[in-house]
Amino acid sequence: MTDRILIAGSGQAGFQCAASLRQDGFDGEIVVIGEEAGLPYQRPPLSKAYLKEANADRLLFRNADFFEKNRIDLEDGRTVTSIDRADRTVTISDGRTIGFGQLVLATGTRNRRLPLPGIDLGNVLGLRSLADAEILRAKLASASRLVVVGGGFIGLEVAATARAAGLDVTVLEATARLMSRVVSPPISDYFLAFHTASGVDVRLNALARAILDDGAGKAGGVELGDGERVPADLVLVSAGVVPNAELAEAAGLYVHDGVRVDDLLATEDPAISAIGDCASFPFGQDGLQTRLESVQNAVDQAKCLSRRLVGHPERYDKLPWFWSDQGPHKLQIAGLTAGADHHEIRGGLDEGKLSVHCYRRGELIGVETVDVPGDHMAARRLLTQPAPVTLEAVRASGYDLAALMKANAARG
């Protein structure tokens, strides 16, 4: 079956790979195997717009006609359970065996399960799928007190939505600041101030020890490490994700924080590639293995892999960018800013906008903005230019990234 490309996973990366293969001229069979029943859909709106509107049709990447017209065989409601690398076949959950010429692992991630007493009580929820969002939306409609365990993107997006709907909301973050894994301290401080001003009770360095039973088998609150009890009639656990790499590991592929791939997104098996949230790939000049959880990364890796599979290989080196909508504020990030050793701050909560320029060893590595879309777009272009951008150059431009981008481009 050398002309069949089989894609394990129907999320953003899996869908985009299938669509791009047809756009790039691949004429063989494409089979997409997706765990959830129904058509593939977007996940980012689940913690925001969907909780308000409950319009599932607006989430779909494409309607059923798209798959039929493009001859994409969608095997929904199924999973790949094993890979036979020698025979180039997979077994799927309904017992069938399917051959492949190329296998694409786009298996994504799953919510991290915390070892908390009471985690299985009623009204303790996670948010990963459309089914999860439907349950959460229904529960929010009748709840009065929500506790969110985890101060990352999804937890804060849900917290803002629930607070705007009138619920009492408490966010428990185990570390010293919000979104500490992905944003700079100034951005953490900005959103701490925003959520607090909105009436959300944000607790930092707050370690959840147990979820309390209300006496009827449902959540009645969360007990903290210091013994304090925070009342709740609904608990959302949003404590990060883990990559779905067990399938690859069982097949003997190298796995470490995801499925390891090279800069062409290939595993050590020439017939198997991995893309999206489950893939760990070399990033930047140092080639450090990196795993990203973002729509941009999933889409760009899918397009890059498609070009290789149709005979036009190119190394994956796209600039990462991210976003999070929390209440009326849009956080946008260009680049990976976690390794910054210096920050330059423009604006603040009083001004209703903020830009944080992040530097390492005097060179700009990323820009984080809140409600400054022009800076974000300029940063995405500036950071893809060949020459490094220095702190001195940014200061000399008056922090005008768009002007600096144009000046650099003019110099070639």
One Martini backbone bead per residue (centre of mass of N, CA, C, O) as a GRO file, in nm:
protein
  412
    1MET     BB    1   0.062   0.060   0.025
    2THR     BB    2   0.235   0.314  -0.103
    3ASP     BB    3  -0.035   0.512  -0.169
    4ARG     BB    4  -0.082   0.524   0.149
    5ILE     BB    5  -0.202   0.761   0.385
    6LEU     BB    6  -0.182   0.749   0.737
    7ILE     BB    7  -0.379   0.915   0.995
    8ALA     BB    8  -0.325   0.962   1.342
    9GLY     BB    9  -0.556   1.186   1.371
   10SER     BB   10  -0.824   1.467   1.382
   11GLY     BB   11  -0.698   1.719   1.428
   12GLN     BB   12  -0.531   1.982   1.326
   13ALA     BB   13  -0.293   1.820   1.204
   14GLY     BB   14  -0.445   1.590   1.059
   15PHE     BB   15  -0.628   1.758   0.882
   16GLN     BB   16  -0.412   1.938   0.745
   17CYS     BB   17  -0.257   1.712   0.609
   18ALA     BB   18  -0.482   1.610   0.428
   19ALA     BB   19  -0.542   1.878   0.283
   20SER     BB   20  -0.249   1.932   0.178
   21LEU     BB   21  -0.210   1.683   0.004
   22ARG     BB   22  -0.417   1.772  -0.205
   23GLN     BB   23  -0.298   2.053  -0.268
   24ASP     BB   24  -0.007   1.905  -0.346
   25GLY     BB   25  -0.108   1.635  -0.535
   26PHE     BB   26  -0.205   1.396  -0.395
   27ASP     BB   27  -0.352   1.071  -0.530
   28GLY     BB   28  -0.389   0.895  -0.308
   29GLU     BB   29  -0.456   0.757  -0.022
   30ILE     BB   30  -0.663   0.883   0.256
   31VAL     BB   31  -0.639   0.816   0.611
   32VAL     BB   32  -0.848   0.906   0.890
   33ILE     BB   33  -0.801   0.858   1.244
   34GLY     BB   34  -1.060   0.917   1.488
   35GLU     BB   35  -1.172   0.911   1.810
   36GLU     BB   36  -1.397   1.093   1.741
   37ALA     BB   37  -1.705   1.152   1.669
   38GLY     BB   38  -1.711   1.292   1.373
   39LEU     BB   39  -1.609   1.588   1.281
   40PRO     BB   40  -1.362   1.787   1.262
   41TYR     BB   41  -1.227   2.027   1.510
   42GLN     BB   42  -1.199   2.296   1.707
   43ARG     BB   43  -1.060   2.378   2.034
   44PRO     BB   44  -1.016   2.675   2.142
   45PRO     BB   45  -1.334   2.759   2.178
   46LEU     BB   46  -1.422   2.577   2.425
   47SER     BB   47  -1.320   2.806   2.655
   48LYS     BB   48  -1.522   3.025   2.517
   49ALA     BB   49  -1.742   3.055   2.283
   50TYR     BB   50  -1.892   2.786   2.340
   51LEU     BB   51  -1.990   2.858   2.633
   52LYS     BB   52  -2.184   3.081   2.507
   53GLU     BB   53  -2.312   2.945   2.221
   54ALA     BB   54  -2.320   2.634   2.132
   55ASN     BB   55  -2.172   2.613   1.829
   56ALA     BB   56  -2.061   2.340   1.664
   57ASP     BB   57  -2.049   2.419   1.358
   58ARG     BB   58  -1.823   2.646   1.400
   59LEU     BB   59  -1.587   2.428   1.457
   60LEU     BB   60  -1.555   2.326   1.185
   61PHE     BB   61  -1.343   2.284   0.932
   62ARG     BB   62  -1.541   2.089   0.767
   63ASN     BB   63  -1.753   1.938   0.579
   64ALA     BB   64  -1.846   1.641   0.440
   65ASP     BB   65  -1.793   1.723   0.141
   66PHE     BB   66  -1.488   1.760   0.158
   67PHE     BB   67  -1.411   1.460   0.199
   68GLU     BB   68  -1.543   1.355  -0.058
   69LYS     BB   69  -1.410   1.539  -0.272
   70ASN     BB   70  -1.102   1.460  -0.147
   71ARG     BB   71  -1.074   1.163  -0.068
   72ILE     BB   72  -1.131   1.135   0.254
   73ASP     BB   73  -1.095   0.886   0.492
   74LEU     BB   74  -1.310   0.886   0.768
   75GLU     BB   75  -1.230   0.728   1.086
   76ASP     BB   76  -1.449   0.754   1.317
   77GLY     BB   77  -1.441   0.633   1.642
   78ARG     BB   78  -1.123   0.568   1.634
   79THR     BB   79  -0.818   0.373   1.684
   80VAL     BB   80  -0.488   0.322   1.716
   81THR     BB   81  -0.334   0.027   1.871
   82SER     BB   82  -0.115  -0.059   1.642
   83ILE     BB   83   0.223  -0.122   1.512
   84ASP     BB   84   0.364  -0.260   1.206
   85ARG     BB   85   0.666  -0.200   1.072
   86ALA     BB   86   0.730  -0.440   0.886
   87ASP     BB   87   0.430  -0.442   0.737
   88ARG     BB   88   0.283  -0.174   0.732
   89THR     BB   89   0.071  -0.171   0.984
   90VAL     BB   90  -0.252  -0.135   1.138
   91THR     BB   91  -0.445  -0.139   1.430
   92ILE     BB   92  -0.780  -0.109   1.512
   93SER     BB   93  -1.049  -0.091   1.738
   94ASP     BB   94  -1.227  -0.288   1.531
   95GLY     BB   95  -0.980  -0.505   1.422
   96ARG     BB   96  -0.848  -0.388   1.193
   97THR     BB   97  -0.627  -0.392   0.908
   98ILE     BB   98  -0.390  -0.139   0.789
   99GLY     BB   99  -0.220  -0.016   0.533
  100PHE     BB  100   0.104   0.152   0.454
  101GLY     BB  101   0.337   0.390   0.339
  102GLN     BB  102   0.243   0.624   0.536
  103LEU     BB  103   0.282   0.746   0.874
  104VAL     BB  104   0.085   0.970   1.080
  105LEU     BB  105   0.144   1.126   1.386
  106ALA     BB  106  -0.162   1.294   1.543
  107THR     BB  107  -0.238   1.238   1.873
  108GLY     BB  108  -0.158   1.443   2.074
  109THR     BB  109  -0.335   1.504   2.378
  110ARG     BB  110  -0.382   1.493   2.736
  111ASN     BB  111  -0.492   1.521   3.032
  112ARG     BB  112  -0.377   1.574   3.333
  113ARG     BB  113  -0.372   1.355   3.608
  114LEU     BB  114  -0.445   1.402   3.928
  115PRO     BB  115  -0.356   1.271   4.259
  116LEU     BB  116  -0.663   1.316   4.379
  117PRO     BB  117  -0.874   1.318   4.608
  118GLY     BB  118  -1.188   1.323   4.436
  119ILE     BB  119  -1.156   1.323   4.115
  120ASP     BB  120  -1.437   1.130   4.072
  121LEU     BB  121  -1.634   1.326   4.126
  122GLY     BB  122  -1.888   1.501   4.092
  123ASN     BB  123  -1.820   1.803   3.930
  124VAL     BB  124  -1.549   1.694   3.795
  125LEU     BB  125  -1.356   1.856   3.546
  126GLY     BB  126  -1.263   1.865   3.210
  127LEU     BB  127  -1.086   2.009   2.906
  128ARG     BB  128  -1.080   1.880   2.550
  129SER     BB  129  -1.368   1.837   2.439
  130LEU     BB  130  -1.681   1.871   2.324
  131ALA     BB  131  -1.807   1.699   2.544
  132ASP     BB  132  -1.685   1.857   2.776
  133ALA     BB  133  -1.811   2.135   2.701
  134GLU     BB  134  -2.104   2.051   2.731
  135ILE     BB  135  -2.089   1.984   3.030
  136LEU     BB  136  -1.976   2.250   3.135
  137ARG     BB  137  -2.201   2.434   3.038
  138ALA     BB  138  -2.430   2.299   3.200
  139LYS     BB  139  -2.299   2.337   3.482
  140LEU     BB  140  -2.269   2.651   3.480
  141ALA     BB  141  -2.582   2.712   3.475
  142SER     BB  142  -2.606   2.579   3.794
  143ALA     BB  143  -2.381   2.722   3.917
  144SER     BB  144  -2.190   2.929   4.175
  145ARG     BB  145  -1.906   2.763   4.234
  146LEU     BB  146  -1.581   2.796   4.102
  147VAL     BB  147  -1.299   2.576   4.067
  148VAL     BB  148  -0.965   2.627   3.949
  149VAL     BB  149  -0.714   2.396   3.856
  150GLY     BB  150  -0.521   2.617   3.718
  151GLY     BB  151  -0.310   2.894   3.560
  152GLY     BB  152  -0.375   2.872   3.260
  153PHE     BB  153  -0.524   2.925   2.977
  154ILE     BB  154  -0.784   2.755   3.016
  155GLY     BB  155  -0.851   2.829   3.308
  156LEU     BB  156  -0.871   3.142   3.252
  157GLU     BB  157  -1.085   3.139   3.034
  158VAL     BB  158  -1.305   3.009   3.207
  159ALA     BB  159  -1.301   3.208   3.440
  160ALA     BB  160  -1.391   3.455   3.274
  161THR     BB  161  -1.658   3.337   3.173
  162ALA     BB  162  -1.784   3.269   3.451
  163ARG     BB  163  -1.769   3.554   3.574
  164ALA     BB  164  -1.945   3.693   3.353
  165ALA     BB  165  -2.194   3.491   3.447
  166GLY     BB  166  -2.174   3.518   3.792
  167LEU     BB  167  -1.963   3.357   3.921
  168ASP     BB  168  -1.783   3.217   4.163
  169VAL     BB  169  -1.418   3.249   4.144
  170THR     BB  170  -1.144   3.013   4.175
  171VAL     BB  171  -0.785   3.017   4.152
  172LEU     BB  172  -0.542   2.748   4.146
  173GLU     BB  173  -0.191   2.805   4.183
  174ALA     BB  174   0.112   2.638   4.243
  175THR     BB  175   0.261   2.876   4.162
  176ALA     BB  176   0.384   3.218   4.162
  177ARG     BB  177   0.237   3.226   3.870
  178LEU     BB  178   0.083   3.289   3.590
  179MET     BB  179   0.171   3.118   3.317
  180SER     BB  180   0.482   3.035   3.378
  181ARG     BB  181   0.564   2.851   3.121
  182VAL     BB  182   0.489   3.096   2.879
  183VAL     BB  183   0.539   3.365   3.046
  184SER     BB  184   0.607   3.657   3.169
  185PRO     BB  185   0.583   3.838   3.452
  186PRO     BB  186   0.425   4.085   3.333
  187ILE     BB  187   0.190   3.913   3.226
  188SER     BB  188   0.108   3.782   3.487
  189ASP     BB  189   0.043   4.049   3.633
  190TYR     BB  190  -0.175   4.153   3.444
  191PHE     BB  191  -0.375   3.905   3.483
  192LEU     BB  192  -0.401   3.924   3.781
  193ALA     BB  193  -0.528   4.204   3.784
  194PHE     BB  194  -0.769   4.145   3.605
  195HIS     BB  195  -0.903   3.909   3.758
  196THR     BB  196  -0.929   4.054   4.027
  197ALA     BB  197  -1.101   4.296   3.920
  198SER     BB  198  -1.333   4.081   3.825
  199GLY     BB  199  -1.353   3.874   4.099
  200VAL     BB  200  -1.120   3.683   4.108
  201ASP     BB  201  -0.983   3.427   4.310
  202VAL     BB  202  -0.638   3.435   4.335
  203ARG     BB  203  -0.415   3.156   4.400
  204LEU     BB  204  -0.094   3.137   4.497
  205ASN     BB  205   0.073   2.873   4.601
  206ALA     BB  206  -0.175   2.658   4.547
  207LEU     BB  207  -0.220   2.340   4.676
  208ALA     BB  208  -0.390   2.072   4.591
  209ARG     BB  209  -0.507   1.790   4.797
  210ALA     BB  210  -0.835   1.792   4.769
  211ILE     BB  211  -1.156   1.671   4.698
  212LEU     BB  212  -1.466   1.738   4.820
  213ASP     BB  213  -1.736   1.596   4.971
  214ASP     BB  214  -2.090   1.678   4.994
  215GLY     BB  215  -2.243   1.378   5.054
  216ALA     BB  216  -2.344   1.315   4.724
  217GLY     BB  217  -2.084   1.268   4.523
  218LYS     BB  218  -1.983   1.566   4.516
  219ALA     BB  219  -1.849   1.858   4.488
  220GLY     BB  220  -1.756   2.094   4.776
  221GLY     BB  221  -1.439   2.127   4.726
  222VAL     BB  222  -1.104   2.248   4.820
  223GLU     BB  223  -0.809   2.128   4.949
  224LEU     BB  224  -0.529   2.251   5.087
  225GLY     BB  225  -0.208   2.220   5.204
  226ASP     BB  226  -0.295   2.413   5.469
  227GLY     BB  227  -0.625   2.323   5.505
  228GLU     BB  228  -0.785   2.483   5.334
  229ARG     BB  229  -1.129   2.557   5.233
  230VAL     BB  230  -1.279   2.564   4.910
  231PRO     BB  231  -1.568   2.632   4.789
  232ALA     BB  232  -1.783   2.411   4.576
  233ASP     BB  233  -1.994   2.297   4.279
  234LEU     BB  234  -1.734   2.330   4.082
  235VAL     BB  235  -1.463   2.152   3.907
  236LEU     BB  236  -1.166   2.250   3.736
  237VAL     BB  237  -0.918   2.060   3.570
  238SER     BB  238  -0.609   2.253   3.467
  239ALA     BB  239  -0.288   2.077   3.452
  240GLY     BB  240  -0.236   2.001   3.175
  241VAL     BB  241  -0.038   1.793   2.951
  242VAL     BB  242   0.004   1.488   2.757
  243PRO     BB  243   0.147   1.296   2.535
  244ASN     BB  244   0.052   1.071   2.272
  245ALA     BB  245   0.315   0.812   2.278
  246GLU     BB  246   0.254   0.502   2.320
  247LEU     BB  247   0.234   0.393   2.033
  248ALA     BB  248   0.526   0.454   1.954
  249GLU     BB  249   0.669   0.305   2.185
  250ALA     BB  250   0.549   0.019   2.118
  251ALA     BB  251   0.705   0.041   1.823
  252GLY     BB  252   1.012   0.157   1.901
  253LEU     BB  253   1.011   0.451   1.935
  254TYR     BB  254   1.130   0.755   2.013
  255VAL     BB  255   1.063   0.875   2.353
  256HIS     BB  256   1.047   1.232   2.467
  257ASP     BB  257   0.822   1.433   2.514
  258GLY     BB  258   0.744   1.263   2.278
  259VAL     BB  259   0.789   1.231   1.943
  260ARG     BB  260   1.076   1.188   1.783
  261VAL     BB  261   1.212   1.428   1.553
  262ASP     BB  262   1.319   1.582   1.288
  263ASP     BB  263   1.347   1.856   1.060
  264LEU     BB  264   1.130   1.661   0.880
  265LEU     BB  265   0.936   1.492   1.081
  266ALA     BB  266   1.102   1.230   1.134
  267THR     BB  267   1.161   0.934   1.221
  268GLU     BB  268   1.361   0.649   1.226
  269ASP     BB  269   1.123   0.578   1.046
  270PRO     BB  270   1.065   0.637   0.707
  271ALA     BB  271   0.733   0.570   0.744
  272ILE     BB  272   0.741   0.776   1.001
  273SER     BB  273   0.557   1.043   1.143
  274ALA     BB  274   0.538   1.364   1.334
  275ILE     BB  275   0.276   1.589   1.463
  276GLY     BB  276   0.233   1.832   1.678
  277ASP     BB  277   0.171   1.784   2.016
  278CYS     BB  278   0.336   1.492   2.002
  279ALA     BB  279   0.593   1.645   1.897
  280SER     BB  280   0.955   1.630   1.896
  281PHE     BB  281   1.164   1.904   1.797
  282PRO     BB  282   1.398   2.087   1.642
  283PHE     BB  283   1.506   2.412   1.773
  284GLY     BB  284   1.688   2.624   1.640
  285GLN     BB  285   2.026   2.664   1.647
  286ASP     BB  286   2.054   2.433   1.881
  287GLY     BB  287   1.834   2.197   1.851
  288LEU     BB  288   1.616   2.182   2.059
  289GLN     BB  289   1.397   1.996   2.203
  290THR     BB  290   1.045   2.045   2.108
  291ARG     BB  291   0.713   2.107   2.247
  292LEU     BB  292   0.403   2.210   2.103
  293GLU     BB  293   0.085   2.392   2.190
  294SER     BB  294  -0.046   2.469   1.874
  295VAL     BB  295  -0.190   2.570   1.590
  296GLN     BB  296   0.050   2.668   1.427
  297ASN     BB  297   0.227   2.417   1.455
  298ALA     BB  298   0.029   2.213   1.336
  299VAL     BB  299  -0.008   2.347   1.059
  300ASP     BB  300   0.292   2.381   0.969
  301GLN     BB  301   0.373   2.083   0.994
  302ALA     BB  302   0.166   1.969   0.798
  303LYS     BB  303   0.268   2.125   0.548
  304CYS     BB  304   0.560   2.027   0.555
  305LEU     BB  305   0.504   1.724   0.533
  306SER     BB  306   0.349   1.724   0.271
  307ARG     BB  307   0.586   1.816   0.094
  308ARG     BB  308   0.759   1.569   0.146
  309LEU     BB  309   0.549   1.345   0.050
  310VAL     BB  310   0.562   1.493  -0.256
  311GLY     BB  311   0.891   1.575  -0.294
  312HIS     BB  312   0.937   1.859  -0.094
  313PRO     BB  313   1.173   1.905   0.108
  314GLU     BB  314   1.172   2.071   0.439
  315ARG     BB  315   1.262   2.234   0.699
  316TYR     BB  316   1.159   2.297   1.024
  317ASP     BB  317   1.132   2.680   1.107
  318LYS     BB  318   0.903   2.805   1.254
  319LEU     BB  319   0.749   3.054   1.409
  320PRO     BB  320   0.619   3.084   1.707
  321TRP     BB  321   0.261   3.115   1.797
  322PHE     BB  322   0.019   3.274   2.023
  323TRP     BB  323  -0.302   3.251   2.213
  324SER     BB  324  -0.533   3.440   2.446
  325ASP     BB  325  -0.869   3.461   2.563
  326GLN     BB  326  -0.946   3.699   2.832
  327GLY     BB  327  -1.205   3.812   2.797
  328PRO     BB  328  -1.124   4.123   2.644
  329HIS     BB  329  -0.838   3.987   2.621
  330LYS     BB  330  -0.544   3.968   2.403
  331LEU     BB  331  -0.306   3.726   2.388
  332GLN     BB  332   0.025   3.755   2.232
  333ILE     BB  333   0.281   3.535   2.085
  334ALA     BB  334   0.621   3.576   1.973
  335GLY     BB  335   0.782   3.322   2.029
  336LEU     BB  336   1.025   3.207   2.269
  337THR     BB  337   1.038   3.340   2.618
  338ALA     BB  338   1.158   3.158   2.856
  339GLY     BB  339   1.485   3.249   2.811
  340ALA     BB  340   1.477   3.520   2.933
  341ASP     BB  341   1.694   3.805   3.079
  342HIS     BB  342   1.509   4.041   2.945
  343HIS     BB  343   1.278   4.326   2.990
  344GLU     BB  344   1.055   4.529   2.791
  345ILE     BB  345   0.815   4.779   2.886
  346ARG     BB  346   0.484   4.856   2.744
  347GLY     BB  347   0.266   4.966   2.943
  348GLY     BB  348  -0.065   4.872   3.092
  349LEU     BB  349  -0.353   4.842   3.263
  350ASP     BB  350  -0.426   5.150   3.252
  351GLU     BB  351  -0.397   5.141   2.922
  352GLY     BB  352  -0.504   4.851   2.806
  353LYS     BB  353  -0.193   4.771   2.742
  354LEU     BB  354   0.080   4.539   2.626
  355SER     BB  355   0.445   4.523   2.595
  356VAL     BB  356   0.690   4.250   2.568
  357HIS     BB  357   1.034   4.243   2.547
  358CYS     BB  358   1.245   3.960   2.474
  359TYR     BB  359   1.571   3.873   2.604
  360ARG     BB  360   1.894   3.722   2.493
  361ARG     BB  361   2.188   3.842   2.499
  362GLY     BB  362   2.062   4.113   2.342
  363GLU     BB  363   1.829   3.941   2.199
  364LEU     BB  364   1.548   3.899   2.029
  365ILE     BB  365   1.293   3.627   2.102
  366GLY     BB  366   1.028   3.800   2.193
  367VAL     BB  367   0.665   3.887   2.190
  368GLU     BB  368   0.436   4.031   2.421
  369THR     BB  369   0.077   4.085   2.400
  370VAL     BB  370  -0.192   4.326   2.489
  371ASP     BB  371  -0.385   4.470   2.267
  372VAL     BB  372  -0.133   4.464   2.022
  373PRO     BB  373  -0.143   4.366   1.706
  374GLY     BB  374   0.082   4.522   1.562
  375ASP     BB  375   0.320   4.415   1.726
  376HIS     BB  376   0.277   4.119   1.666
  377MET     BB  377   0.307   4.124   1.357
  378ALA     BB  378   0.585   4.256   1.351
  379ALA     BB  379   0.731   4.036   1.516
  380ARG     BB  380   0.685   3.798   1.323
  381ARG     BB  381   0.856   3.930   1.098
  382LEU     BB  382   1.117   4.012   1.244
  383LEU     BB  383   1.189   3.712   1.359
  384THR     BB  384   1.234   3.604   1.042
  385GLN     BB  385   1.478   3.746   1.009
  386PRO     BB  386   1.810   3.682   0.978
  387ALA     BB  387   1.880   3.905   1.158
  388PRO     BB  388   1.945   4.006   1.451
  389VAL     BB  389   1.777   4.159   1.729
  390THR     BB  390   1.855   4.429   1.912
  391LEU     BB  391   1.824   4.628   2.179
  392GLU     BB  392   1.943   4.882   2.049
  393ALA     BB  393   1.758   4.886   1.797
  394VAL     BB  394   1.490   4.911   1.945
  395ARG     BB  395   1.551   5.170   2.096
  396ALA     BB  396   1.622   5.343   1.840
  397SER     BB  397   1.313   5.304   1.729
  398GLY     BB  398   1.111   5.343   1.973
  399TYR     BB  399   0.965   5.058   1.967
  400ASP     BB  400   0.929   5.024   1.642
  401LEU     BB  401   0.877   4.735   1.481
  402ALA     BB  402   0.778   4.814   1.201
  403ALA     BB  403   1.014   5.003   1.128
  404LEU     BB  404   1.240   4.796   1.175
  405MET     BB  405   1.147   4.591   0.968
  406LYS     BB  406   1.171   4.778   0.719
  407ALA     BB  407   1.471   4.850   0.753
  408ASN     BB  408   1.581   4.560   0.735
  409ALA     BB  409   1.460   4.492   0.456
  410ALA     BB  410   1.608   4.721   0.299
  411ARG     BB  411   1.901   4.598   0.372
  412GLY     BB  412   1.860   4.270   0.332
   0.00000   0.00000   0.00000
